[in-house]
Amino acid sequence: MTTAYDFSARDIDGNERSLAEWRGKTLLIVNVASKCGFTPQYEGLEQLWRAGRDKDLVVLGFPCDQFGHQEPGDEAEIKNFCSLSYDVTFPMFAKIEVNGDGTHPLYQWLKSEGKGILGSESIKWNFTKFLVGPDGQVVKRYAPTDTPARIGKDVKVQLAG
């Protein structure tokens, strides 16, 4: 059986990181962008991370430039923006594709395991979120409009076991 922990990705500093590093933890995986109407969600994601990291929650940000060219910068610019604008301290990764032929393998798996409305696998916009349980399986997929505050209850349920 495949789990989220079977995948790896290049982090924002260029290092290959295995998600197995967080085996047994609850993951909130989000495709993010710096120039999106949902960008202020970085604040809520950081709040979830700070409140839950000691309880085995890990927020993982995956920048994506496939929606309206809303993540035009390189990794250094993205890291700088996130740090200066939202004091982001949760793990961030290098830019990836979440749709199309170049879709990152993690997102191929996430989309097949956590389908969207009407069974759609396609990511519709930035800040689509996937909640992954400690067993590495997708628990739920959230739309970009689902704020971190709104999904906080589901996160707490996962953290409580």
C-alpha positions in Angstrom: 0.0 0.0 0.0 1.3 3.5 -0.9 1.3 6.2 1.7 2.4 9.9 1.7 5.6 8.7 3.5 6.7 6.9 0.3 7.3 10.2 -1.5 10.1 12.7 -1.5 10.5 16.2 -2.9 13.1 18.9 -3.1 12.8 21.5 -0.3 13.0 25.2 -0.8 16.7 25.1 -0.1 17.3 22.5 -2.8 17.7 19.4 -0.6 15.8 16.2 -1.4 13.6 15.3 1.6 11.6 12.2 2.2 8.2 12.6 3.7 9.1 9.5 5.7 10.9 12.0 7.9 7.4 12.7 9.3 6.1 9.1 9.4 3.4 8.8 12.1 2.5 12.5 12.1 -0.5 14.2 10.7 0.3 16.2 7.5 -1.5 19.1 6.0 -0.2 19.4 2.4 -1.0 22.6 0.6 -0.1 24.0 -2.9 0.7 27.7 -2.2 1.4 30.9 -4.1 2.7 34.3 -3.2 0.4 36.4 -5.4 -3.0 34.7 -4.9 -6.2 36.0 -3.3 -5.8 33.1 -0.9 -2.2 34.0 0.0 -3.3 35.5 3.4 -4.0 31.8 4.4 -0.3 31.5 5.1 -1.1 33.2 8.4 -3.6 30.6 9.4 -1.4 27.8 8.1 1.4 29.1 10.3 -1.0 29.3 13.3 -2.0 25.7 12.8 1.7 24.6 12.5 2.7 26.5 15.6 -0.3 25.2 17.6 0.1 21.6 16.4 3.8 20.9 15.8 4.3 19.7 19.3 1.3 17.4 18.9 2.6 15.8 15.7 1.1 18.1 13.0 3.3 19.1 10.1 2.2 21.7 7.5 4.0 21.3 4.2 3.9 24.1 1.6 4.4 23.3 -2.1 4.6 26.5 -4.3 2.9 26.2 -7.6 2.9 28.6 -10.6 0.2 26.8 -12.6 -2.7 29.1 -11.7 -2.7 32.7 -13.2 1.2 32.9 -12.8 0.7 33.6 -9.1 4.1 32.2 -8.0 6.5 33.8 -10.5 9.5 33.9 -8.2 12.3 31.4 -7.7 12.8 29.5 -4.5 14.9 32.2 -2.9 12.2 34.8 -3.6 9.4 32.6 -2.4 11.3 31.8 0.9 12.0 35.5 1.4 8.4 36.5 0.8 7.0 33.8 3.1 9.5 34.7 5.9 9.1 38.5 5.7 5.4 38.7 4.9 4.0 35.8 7.0 6.8 34.6 9.3 6.4 31.1 7.8 8.4 28.5 9.6 6.7 25.3 8.4 8.6 23.2 5.8 8.4 24.7 2.3 9.4 22.9 -0.9 10.6 23.9 -4.3 8.1 24.9 -6.9 6.2 21.9 -8.4 3.4 21.2 -10.9 0.1 19.8 -9.5 -1.7 19.2 -12.8 -0.7 18.1 -16.3 2.2 15.9 -17.6 4.7 17.4 -15.1 2.6 16.7 -12.0 4.8 15.8 -9.1 4.4 12.1 -8.1 3.2 13.1 -4.6 0.4 15.2 -6.1 -0.5 12.4 -8.6 -1.1 10.2 -5.5 -2.8 12.8 -3.4 -5.3 13.6 -6.2 -6.1 10.0 -6.8 -6.6 9.3 -3.1 -8.5 12.5 -2.3 -10.7 13.4 -5.1 -12.5 16.7 -5.4 -16.1 17.6 -6.2 -17.8 15.1 -8.4 -14.8 12.8 -8.3 -12.5 15.3 -10.0 -8.8 14.7 -9.5 -7.7 18.1 -11.0 -6.5 20.8 -8.6 -8.6 23.8 -9.4 -6.5 26.6 -7.7 -3.8 27.4 -5.2 -4.3 26.6 -1.6 -6.0 23.3 -2.2 -5.3 21.3 1.0 -4.9 17.6 1.8 -5.1 16.3 5.3 -3.1 13.1 5.7 -3.5 10.9 8.8 -0.7 9.4 10.9 -1.1 6.2 8.8 0.0 8.2 5.7 -3.4 8.0 4.1 -5.5 10.9 2.8 -8.2 11.8 5.2 -9.8 14.7 3.4 -9.3 17.2 0.6 -10.2 20.8 1.1 -11.0 23.5 -1.5 -8.9 26.7 -1.6 -11.8 28.6 0.0 -11.6 26.3 3.1 -9.6 28.4 5.5 -7.1 26.9 7.9 -9.4 28.1 10.8 -12.3 26.1 9.3 -10.3 22.9 8.9 -8.8 23.2 12.4 -11.5 20.9 13.9 -10.5 18.1 11.5 -6.9 18.6 12.3 -7.6 18.4 16.0 -9.6 15.1 15.5 -6.5 13.6 13.7 -4.2 14.8 16.4 -6.4 13.3 19.1 -6.2 9.9 17.4 
